[in-house]
Amino acid sequence: MVVSKSGQSLVPPDMLRLRYRQALSDVIAAIVRDAEPATESTVRARMPAAVEGVDADHFVALVLAEFKA
């Protein structure tokens, strides 16, 4: 945990979210634009090849979390 000068706790950045921020935005926009359900299978079908296999589950979780927010 990082503490700022004002004494507030700062949450460290999610590196996967930063790495794939454009892909996250593109997938979310496509699902909304095409009025598709926000499900794991939909996200996986739309997941770009740029998302590495080891990151796929976390990427899906990030997309689905955006729809729950």
Kinemage of the C-alpha trace (Angstrom):
@kinemage 1
@onewidth
@group {chain A} dominant
@subgroup {mainchain}
@vectorlist {calphas} color= white
{ca met a 1} P 0.000 0.000 0.000
{ca val a 2} L 1.206 3.462 -0.890
{ca val a 3} L 0.431 6.424 1.349
{ca ser a 4} L 0.251 9.939 -0.082
{ca lys a 5} L 1.600 13.067 1.608
{ca ser a 6} L -1.906 13.789 2.867
{ca gly a 7} L -1.956 10.422 4.654
{ca gln a 8} L -4.496 8.814 2.309
{ca ser a 9} L -3.950 5.279 1.085
{ca leu a 10} L -3.435 5.006 -2.649
{ca val a 11} L -4.424 1.874 -4.519
{ca pro a 12} L -1.676 0.636 -6.838
{ca pro a 13} L -2.677 0.664 -10.532
{ca asp a 14} L -3.990 -2.496 -12.165
{ca met a 15} L -1.236 -3.159 -14.698
{ca leu a 16} L -3.388 -5.474 -16.800
{ca arg a 17} L -6.086 -2.792 -17.052
{ca leu a 18} L -3.445 -0.306 -18.162
{ca arg a 19} L -1.893 -2.695 -20.690
{ca tyr a 20} L -5.213 -3.547 -22.321
{ca arg a 21} L -7.147 -0.305 -21.788
{ca gln a 22} L -7.872 0.169 -25.517
{ca ala a 23} L -8.930 -3.467 -25.947
{ca leu a 24} L -11.188 -3.189 -22.876
{ca ser a 25} L -12.793 -0.065 -24.280
{ca asp a 26} L -13.250 -1.630 -27.719
{ca val a 27} L -14.843 -4.829 -26.381
{ca ile a 28} L -17.201 -2.941 -24.057
{ca ala a 29} L -18.220 -0.566 -26.855
{ca ala a 30} L -18.865 -3.446 -29.275
{ca ile a 31} L -21.033 -5.314 -26.769
{ca val a 32} L -23.076 -2.190 -26.024
{ca arg a 33} L -23.315 -1.134 -29.679
{ca asp a 34} L -24.525 -4.574 -30.785
{ca ala a 35} L -26.852 -4.956 -27.761
{ca glu a 36} L -25.243 -8.275 -26.823
{ca pro a 37} L -25.485 -9.768 -23.352
{ca ala a 38} L -22.508 -9.070 -21.093
{ca thr a 39} L -21.559 -12.696 -20.538
{ca glu a 40} L -18.275 -14.537 -20.351
{ca ser a 41} L -18.876 -16.221 -23.708
{ca thr a 42} L -19.650 -12.888 -25.398
{ca val a 43} L -16.500 -11.285 -24.001
{ca arg a 44} L -14.355 -14.265 -25.037
{ca ala a 45} L -15.821 -14.155 -28.556
{ca arg a 46} L -14.924 -10.455 -28.824
{ca met a 47} L -11.520 -10.696 -27.123
{ca pro a 48} L -8.814 -9.414 -29.476
{ca ala a 49} L -5.773 -11.528 -30.284
{ca ala a 50} L -3.614 -8.904 -28.572
{ca val a 51} L -4.780 -10.231 -25.187
{ca glu a 52} L -2.279 -12.890 -24.188
{ca gly a 53} L -3.612 -16.291 -23.156
{ca val a 54} L -2.374 -15.990 -19.576
{ca asp a 55} L -4.282 -12.696 -19.253
{ca ala a 56} L -7.565 -13.895 -20.780
{ca asp a 57} L -9.408 -14.764 -17.558
{ca his a 58} L -8.456 -11.467 -15.915
{ca phe a 59} L -9.449 -9.560 -19.068
{ca val a 60} L -12.880 -11.208 -19.042
{ca ala a 61} L -13.285 -10.363 -15.353
{ca leu a 62} L -12.378 -6.724 -16.012
{ca val a 63} L -14.906 -6.389 -18.827
{ca leu a 64} L -17.683 -8.005 -16.803
{ca ala a 65} L -16.851 -5.815 -13.789
{ca glu a 66} L -17.353 -2.722 -15.949
{ca phe a 67} L -20.872 -3.843 -16.758
{ca lys a 68} L -21.631 -4.404 -13.071
{ca ala a 69} L -20.312 -0.956 -12.081
